[in-house]
Amino acid sequence: MDRERAPVPSVEDRLVAVLGGRQGSGVLLTPELILTSAHLFEADDAVEAAAPDGDGPVPCDIAWSGDPDTCDVALLVARRPVLPLPLAPPLRWGKCAGWQPMPRCQVLGFPQVQRYGPGELEAAQIPGTLMPLSGRMRGRYVLHADHHPPAPAPDGSPWAGLSGGPVFAGPLLIGIASGDPLGWQHSSIESVPLAAVIDDPGFRKALLEHWPDPPEFEEISSAYPEDLAYEPAYAKAVKAAYSRLEIFGLDELSSGDWDLDTAYLSLEAQSSPAGRPGPPEPPGRIEDLLGSRPRTVLRGEAGAGKTTLVWWLASHAVCRTLPAQLAELDGLIPFVVPMRSLTARGITSPTPSQLPKIARLPVDIPPDGWAGRVLDAGRGLLLVDGMDEIPQADRELARKWLAGLLRMYPRTRCLVTVRPLAVGSDWLEQEGFEELRLLPLGDEDIHSFTRAWHKAARLECDRYADEYWAKRQRKRLDALEQELDREFRRNDVLRDLARTPLLCAVICALHRQRNGFLPETRWDLYSAALNLMLANRDIHRRIHQPEGIELTADEGRQLLQRIAVWLVRNGRAELTRGQAVRQLESALRGLRRVRAQGTPQGVLTYLLNRSGLLQEQSPDAIQFIHRTFQDYLAAKELQESDCLDELLLHAAEEQWQDVLRLAVGHCSRSEEHRLIAGLTARAAEALDRETEWPLRALAAHCALNARYIEDDQYEQVWKALRRLLPARDQWELQALGRDVMAALH
């Protein structure tokens, strides 16, 4: 059951009243640390602080107090938490970068004018325009209130009690209210800039003693304060979009997705020298390697976790929750650019203003020019995901777009993900990009992933209303986890199948669904996974004809194959509803039983809602949950429709090569011979080594995985490949693939 959640605290929730020799205001830096004004008390005064939602006044000690004439700020330490802040966003500090007026700022506090009875305090929120230049000579900020000034008080300023209150520019704390300047008829409020206080050695020493890791200052562009108002909403939308993840096999018995951190696995990667002299650097965790690289091309196989990493970076960077190794990225504004979406929408060179819109986040349109200002200030994190998912002919145009954007905004951090052979090793070298390569999961990584998968599966048991049933399922999952871990440690073949997060998740799901029985080859694994999604999902959920349509696993596969092969033939990763319907119309001509149950539009709705293999990420943009399944189904369709010659015709094209690798597992004995012979002939006709090498590697892969191959053909394949050895660079090594490299050694 869903629990009622309290609202997440905002910066305004940090306001407290300070009770000393005089009544004033303050701001919570931490639950026990308070910033206020020094002129409110003397050194021997008893001081208390109280929060509107707290449980009464809390005694405080004065950790540091400045000179009221020059640095009217004091630091208090409460003897117990004034207010818990478990869900509050991290406090951010700002300073003005120029002298232009900055509207939409605010001062918070408990002024006399707001009191509704003798001794009865009430909070006041005073919006206004900050005038950085007005108090420059005295080291002050001056805020002109937006509303009519309060009436004069007979015994002093109507703003009495506001001193020590926080001055915010959007979410940034920039000053501490200190006084009511003469001559302005109470329409202005002075404050001490926070940036000036931090320079005082005594204050900084006291602060670090109680708060070892205070935030860094952020410069505020006074000309565009609306940016500050927009960015929290954008951050919330990014967090909502990218902090949840669909985990393969965990939606068999329940709906929904899962917290990304529950299933996130720190991946291992290695620097690719890309022609530079010397041996490659030793492998390391991706978080350690990314932090020191402002611009990175990250290569990884299908299912290696590239997109998951992009989502994890985006959701944590915007919330300032990245680990210490990625401190350089913490707080940056992420722009996720899924390249497959650009192709589907006909966008070739997105402008800065289009970057926030590409991912179709649930947030309002940003202020004009906002994204460009973020990039120009060096506050942007550009995450370009799936450069391999656009047609090969468009990749040079994409490179020019990215290079031009980064030349325009040279301080932008950028990560580009791509499959190993999609682009050359020097593709973005001139733009200062370094290469990283995701490594296969190590044995301990497989163990960690298995543990995380089963942990996420156990969390689903919390949704069961029957606690006895939930307890039984948790116990069963405990046993399955231990059994699968033992099987991974014992079975080398199974362990080698689980070297990517996707395949490891597939194995976990099948092991659970089959009560411990697992397929032995990659193709059996994919086939079983498709059966799990297409045939068994609704059976396990006890759902019967939810859309008025019932498909067998084979019927579902036939329909999905038509969509998959259309995507491959057109060099696409997404298609519209209209395009999908046309492919289903063609397929339904031979599926009489399905045709009798509904229209092509109805069948598409069924596949989107029930198959678990298609998804509509945004209106009118349909894609497979992972490209591996698209390639597997396209390979099956090409084999069944006697289109192996079409495969061979495109064998030199990177986008087709994964399809070709999977096709050999679908082939009959004669088709295997024909496919390998065709690859061998294409390689022999190649005009240069760059074209010949991947074709020889593909032929070797097919020879290794063919169920039947004559000795003469097998030896011919390997003899031709060995003639080209050794590999000359990292690109050639990656083209070989793990299985061929293992066979060569």
N, C-alpha and C positions, 0 to 999 in steps of 0.2 A: 504493500500500500504506500502511496505517496504521503510523505510527511509535510506538514505545513512549515514553510521555511521563513525565518525572519528576514527582513530586508537587509541587504548587504550594507554595512556602514559606509558613509561617504566622508569627504574631508570635513564637512560641517559637523559631523558627530564628534570631532576632536575638541570642540569648544568646551571650556570649563570656566567656572567662576573662581576667582582667587580672593581669599579673605585674609587680609593681614592688618596692618595699621590702617589701611584704606581698602575699600572693596574695589577689585578690578577684574580683569578677564585674563584668560590664558589659552594655550593650545597644547594638546597632548602630542608629544613626539613619540612616546611609547606609553604603555599603560601606567607607568610610574614616573615618567619624565615630562616636565611641564616647562614651557617657555612663556615668560610674562614680562611685565615692566619692573624695573628696579625701583622706581620712585614710590611704589605702593607700600613699602615697609622699611623699617630700620633693621639693623643686623640682629637685634635681640627680640624682634617681634615674633610672636607665634603666628604661623602661616598655615592655612588650610586651603584645600581645593575641593570643588564639588562639580560633578557632571550632571546635566539634566536627567540622564538615564541611569545615574549611579545610585549608590545606596547611602548617600549622605556625605558630609564633609570628611576629608581624609587629611590627617596631619602631614605636613611637609617640612623638609629641611632645605635650607638655602645652600645649593652646591656652588653657586657663583653669582655675583651681582656686579653689574657694571656701574660706571659713574652716570647718574641720571642726566647730567648735562651733556655728556659726549656719547655715551653708549647705554641708553636707557633700556637695558634688557637684563633679566635675571633667569637663572636656571634652577628649578625646584625639583627635588626628588621626593616623591610620595612614599610613605612608609608601608603602603600596600597599594595594589592597583586601584586607580581612581575609576577606571572603566575598562572592562575587557574589550580587546579589539581583534577577536580571532578571525573575522572575515574582512576587516578593513583593508582597502588597497594600500600598498606601501606609500608612506608620505614622500612627496616630491618637493624639492627646493628649487626656486627659480630666482633669476636676477634679470633686470632689464638690460637688453642689449643696445638700446638707443635712447633717444630723448623724445620720441613722438608720444603724444597722449595715447593711453591704452584704456579703452572703455571696457565695460563688463567685468570689472574687478569688484571685490566685496570685502568689507570689514565685518567681523562677527564679534559680539561681546554682550555685556550686560550694563548698558548705560542707564543713568538716572532717568532720562526722559522716557524710558520704556517701563519703569516700575509702575505696577498697578495698585500698590498699597505701601504703607510704611514698612520698609525692610523686605518687601516682596520683590525678588528679582525676576526679570523676564528677558529672554534672549532677543537680541536685535540683529537683523541682517541688513546691512547698509550697502546697497550697490552704488557704484560710481565709476568715475574715470580717473585712472592713476596718471599723475603729471610728474614724470621722473625729473624734469628740469626744474620744477618749481622749488624744490628744496635742496638743490645741488650744493650750494655753498655751505649749508649746515649738515650735509650728509643725511638728508631725509627724503622720503617719498611723501608726496601730498596727494590725497584722494579727494576729488570734488564729488560730493554726493549727488546722485541723480535726482532725488526728491527734494521738496521744499525743506529748507533748514528748520530745525526745531526752534521753538520759542526760547528766549533766554531764561535761564533759571535764576531765581532770586539769590541763591547762595553759591553761585559758581557756574561752571559750564554744564549745559544739558547732557554733554557727552561724558561727564564724570562716571567712572565705572567701566568705560570702554577700554581704558589703558591696559595694555597687555594682550588685547584681542588680536587674533590672526588676521593678516591681510592676504587674501588669496587672489591669484590671477588664474582662473579656471581651477585645475587641481593642484596648482603649484603654490606653496607657501613662500611669499616673497618679503614679508615684513611683519613687524609687531607694532600695533597702534601705540602712540606715545603722547599725543597732545592735540589740543584744539587751537590752531594758530590764530593770533589776534588779527582783527581787521576783516575777517571773512564772514562775520555774523553767523558762525557755527555751520557754514556750508562746506567746510573742508576739515579733513582729519589728517594729522601727520603720523608717520610711522618710521621706525628704524629699519633700514634695509637689512634683510637677513645676511646678505653677502658681506656687509660691513662687520657684522658681529662675529662671523666665523673667523675673521682675520685676527681677532684678539687672542693672544697665546693662552691667557688664563681661561677664557671661555672654551677654547678648543680642547685644552687639557681636561677640564671638568666634563665636557661633553663626551669625549672618547672614553673616559673612565666609566661612564654609565651607559654609553651607546657606542660600542667599538666600530660599528659599521654604518655611519650616517650616509644619507644619499649624496650623490654628486650634484652640483648645481647645473641647472639647465637654463640656457639663455632663452629669453622670451622676445619674440619679434613684436614690438609694440604696435606695428602697423596692422597686424592681423590677429587680434584677440579672439575672433570667432573660431580660429583654429583650435584654441585651447578648449573651447566649449564643445567642439565636435569630436575631438580625439578620444575622450572617454567612451562615447557611443560607438565609435569605430572599434576601439579595443574590445568592448563587450561583444560586438558582432563577430570579430575574429575569434574570440574565445569560444563563442557559441558554435561557430562553424567548424572549428578545427580541433576542439578538445575531446571530441567523441569519435569513436572508430568502430567500424563494423569488423568483427573478428570472425573469420571463417569457421563455421560449424557451431557457433554459440547462439544461433537464432533458431535452432531446430524446434525447441520447445517453448520459446518465449520470443517476444518482439522487442525491438529497440536496439540501441547500440551501447557502447561501453566506453567508460572513461579511458582516454588514451594512455594515461600514466599507468593504469593497471596492467596493460599489455605491452607498454613500450619496452624495447630491448636496446640497450646501448650496443651499437654495432661496431665491429672492428673494420678498420680501413687502412690503406697504405698509400703513401705518396707515389705517384707515377712520375719518373724522372723526365719523360717526354724528350729523350734525346740528350739530356744533360749528362755530363761525365760523372763517373762514380757510381757506386752501388746504390740501390734504392734505400730509402729510410726504413727503419724497422716499423712493423705494424703498430697501430695504437688505436685507442677508442676514438670514435668519430668526434666526440665532444672536445677531446684534447687537440685534435688536428684542425678542426674548423676555426677555433678561437683565434689562432694566429694568422689565418689566411683571409684577407678581406674579400678576395674573389676566387671562387672555387668551381671547377667542373667536377661533379661527382658522378662517376660511372658505376653502374651496378646491373646485374642480371635481372631478368624478369622476376618479380616477387622478392627482391633483395631488401626491400624496406625503404626505398628512396622517397616515395610519397609520404609514408608514415613519418619519416624524419622531417620532411618539409612541414607537415602539419604540426608536429611537436615543436619545431623551432618557432613557427608563427604564433601558436597559442601561448608559449611561454615567454617569448621576447616581448610581446605586447603587454603582458601582465608583470613583467620584471621578475620572473621566477626561474630564469635559467640558472644552471649551476655555475660555480665560480669560474670554471674553465672557459665559459662562454660569456664572461662579464662584458666583453666588448660589444656583444649583440644585445645585451639586456636593456630593455627600454626602447629599442628601435621600433619603428613603425613598419610592420611587414606588409608587403604587397605580394600575394601569391598569384602567380601567372601560370595556370594549367594550359599548356600549349595546345592540348586537344580541343579546348574550348575556343581558342582563337580560330583554329581551322574551321570548326563547325559554324562559327559566327561570321566568317569572312573577314576577320581582322588580321592584317599582316604586320603592321607596325604600330602598336598601341602608343598613344601619346601619354604623358604623365597623368593627364586628367582622366584617362580611361583605366589606369591601373587599379584604382579602388573598386571599379565596377565589374572588372572581368570575372571575379569569383562570385559575383551576384550575392553579396553579403546582405543580411537582413538589416540594413541601416539606411538612413536618409542620405540624399545626395550631399557630398562634402562641399564646403565653401569653395568658390571659384579659385583655382590656382593652388589649392591646399597641397595636393600631392607634389607639385613642382617645388613648393617651398620646403616640404619635408626632405625631398631629395637634395635640394640646394644646401640645406643646413647640415647634411651628412647624417640625418636621422632615419634614413630609409634602409630597409632590409628587403632586397629584391630576390624573391624565391621563384625561379623559373623551372617549372616541373614538367619533365617529359619532352625534352627537345626531340627525342626520337619519334614522338607521336604526331609529328607533322610530316607531310610528304617530303621525300628526299630533295625534290626540286625546290622546295620552299626554305630549306635550312640555311642556304647562303643569305637569302633575304632576311631571315630571322637573325643571323649573325650580325649583319650590317645594322639592323635595328638596335640590337642590344649594344653593339659597340658604339653607335652614335649616342644612345641614351647615356651610357657611362662616361663618354667624353663630355657630354653636357653637364653631367652631375658626377664628377670624379670621386666624391667622398662616399658614394653609395656602396654599401656592402652587398655582395651578390653571390648567390648559389645557383648553379645550373645542374639539373639532374638529367642523365641520359643513359641509354643502354651502351654496353661496351664498344660496339662497332659503329654507332650511329654517325659519329663525326670524327675527323682526324685528330691526332694527338696535339696538333698545333693550332686547332680550330680557333681558340680565343687567346692564344699565347701572347699576341701583340697587345692585348688589352690588359695584361697583367694577371691573367687567371692561372692558378695552379691546379694540378690534377690530383684527385684522390680517387681511389678505387675501393668500393666496398668488397670485403673479403667474404668467402663462404663462412657460414656459422661454424665455429669450432665446437668441439665436443661439449665443453662447459657451457657454451652459448645455447646449444640445443637443450641441455639440461635446464638452463635458466628460462628459456622460452617455454618449455613444457610446463615448468612450475608456474609461470605467469599465466599460461593458457588455462590451466586447471584452476588457478586462483580466480580468474574471471568467471569460469564456469560455475564455481561454487557460489559466487555472488548472485548468480541467477536463481539459486535456490532460495534466496531471501524473498523472492517474489511469490513463492508458493503459499497459499492460504493454509494448507495442511502441514503443520509443523512436523508431524511424524513422517510424512512423505519427503519433506525437505531434508530431514535428518538422514533418512535412508539414502537419498541421492548424494548428499555430501560424503557419506561414508563410502558409497560406490565410487565417487570421483577420487577420493583418497586412494582407494585400492587401484583404480585404473592408472593414476599418476605414477604410483610406485612400480606397477607392472610395466608401463611403457618406458619408464626410465631404465629399468633393468634390460628391457628388450633393446633399447638404443645402445646400451653399453656392451651388449652381447653380440648384436647383429650389425656387422660392418656394412652390409648392403642397405639396410634400412637407414642407418646413420648417414650414408652418403646421399640418400634420397632427401634427407631433411636439411640440406645445407642452405636453404633460404627460408626466411620467416613464413612465406606463403605455403611452401610445401610442408614445413614443420606443422603449421596450423591444420593443413589438410590431414596429415597423419594423425594428429591429436583427435580431430573430429571423427575420422573413420574408426580409430581405435575405440572411441567411446560408443559410436553407433553400432559397431560390430562386436562389441563385448570382447575386444582383444585380438580379433583376427584382422590381419592387414594384407593389402596387395603387395606384390614383390617388384613390379617394375613401374617406371614413371607413367607409362600409358595406362596400366591397370589402376594406378593411383588416381589419375585424372578421370578415368571412366567411372571409378567408384565414387569419386567426389561429385560428379554430375548426377549419378543415380541418387546419391544422398540428397542433392538439392531438388532434383526434378520429380523423383518418385516417392521418396520417404518422408519428406518434410511435412506434408499435410497429414500423412498417416500418423506420424508421431504426435502431431498437434490435434489429432482427432477432428480434422476439418474435412467436410465432404462437399465438393462442388461449390466452393465459396463464390465463384463468379458465374455459376451456371455452366461451367466447362470443366471437363475432367480429361487430363492427358496422361498417357503412359510416358515413361522416361524416354522411350525411343521417339515418340511423337514430339515431345518437347525438344529433343536433341535435333531432330530434322528441321524444326522451325528456327531454332537458334543458329543452326549451321548456315541458313540462307542469309541471316543478318550478318553473321561473322564474315562470311566470304565477301559480301558486298563491301564491308568496311575495309578489308584487306585489299580488294581490287581497286578501291578508290583512294587508298592511302589515308584513311580516316580512322579516328578513334571514337567519333560520335556521329549520330545521325538524327534526323528529325523524325517526328511521329509519322509524317506523310511518307518519308522514305522507308521507314520500317514497315508500314502497312503495305506498301507496294511489294516488298520482298515476301511478306507473309501471304499476300494474294497469290503470288507465284507458287509458293510452297504448298498452299492448301489445295491446289489443283490435283495433287496426288494423295491428299490425306482426307479421304471422303468422310471418315468418322468424325474428324475434328471439324470439318467444314459444316457438318450437319448440326454442330453444337453452337455455332456463333459466327459472327462476322469477323473479318480480319482485324477490325478495330477492337472487338471484344477479346479476341485471342491475344492481341498485344497487351491489353489491360491485364489479362490473366498472367502473362509472362512477367510483366512488371511487378505485379502484386504477389505472385506466388512462386516464381522460379528461384528467386534469390540470386540469379545470375545477371539479370538486366536491372539497370537503375536509371532513373530520370533525375540527374543531379540538379537540373534547373529546367524551367519550362521549355519543352520542345527540344531537349538535348539528351538523347538516350545513349547509354554506353554499357559495356560489360563491367562487372564489378572488378575485374582485373584483366589486363590484356592477355595474360597467359591463357585464360579460357577462350578468349576470342581467337587466338592463334590456333589452339587445339581444335576448336570446332571448325574453323576455316580449313585446316589441314584435312580433317575428316570429310568435309564437303568436296574438296578438290579431288580427294582419292575416290570417293564414291561416284562422282560425276565424270570420272575418267579424264581429269584435267591435269595429269602429272606433267604433260608437256608445257602447260601454262606455268607451272611451278618452276620448271627448268628454265623457261624463258626469262624469269625474274630472279634467277638464283644469285646473280651478282648484286642484287639490291638488298640493302641491309634490312629493310622493313619486311621482306619476304623470307629472310633466312631463318628466323625462328619458326615460321610456319613450315618451312622445309624440314627443319630438324625434327619437328613433331610428326610430319607426314610419314616418315619411315615406319613409325610404330603402328600406323593404320594399314600398311600395305600388305598385299598378298605376296607369295614367294616370287611370282613373275614380276610384280610391280616393284619389289625391292631391287631386283636385278636391273630393271629398266631405269629406275631412279638413280642408282649408283653409276650405271653406265653413262647416263646422260650428264651427270655431274663431272665424271671423268673426261668426257668428250668436251664439255664446255671449258674445263680447266686447260685442256690441251690446246684449245683455240685461243686462249687468252694472250693478249699482246704484251702484257707486262706483269711483273711479279705482284704488284699491288692488286691486280684482278685475279691472278691465278691462286694466290695464297688462300683466301677465304673459300674458294671453290674446292681446293684440295682438302682443307680442313672439314668442310661440309661432307665431302665424300667419305672421309675417315670416320666422322661421327656416324653417318648412316651405316657404314660397314660394321662398326662396333655394335650397333643396336639392331641390325637386321636379324630376324629370327632364322633365316636360312640364306647362306651365301656360299658360293663355290670358292674353293681355295684359290683358284687362279685369279678370280676377280678380287678377292680379299688382298692377296699379295700385290697385285697391280696397284691398288689404292695406296697401300702403305709404302711401296717402293717409290711412287711418284712424290709422295709427301716428304719422305726422308731425303730425296734429292734436293729439296729446297732448304733443309735444315742447315744451320740453326736459325731460329727466329732472330730477326735483326733489331726488333724493338718491342716495346710493350704492346703496341697495337697488334702485332702478329701473334704474340703470346696469348692475348685475349681472344683472338680469332680462333685459336685452337680449341678452347674450352677445356673444362676440367677433365672430362672423360678421355679426350684424345691425348692431353698432356700426361695423364696417368698411364695410358697405354704405351706412350713413347718411352717412359721411364721404367 
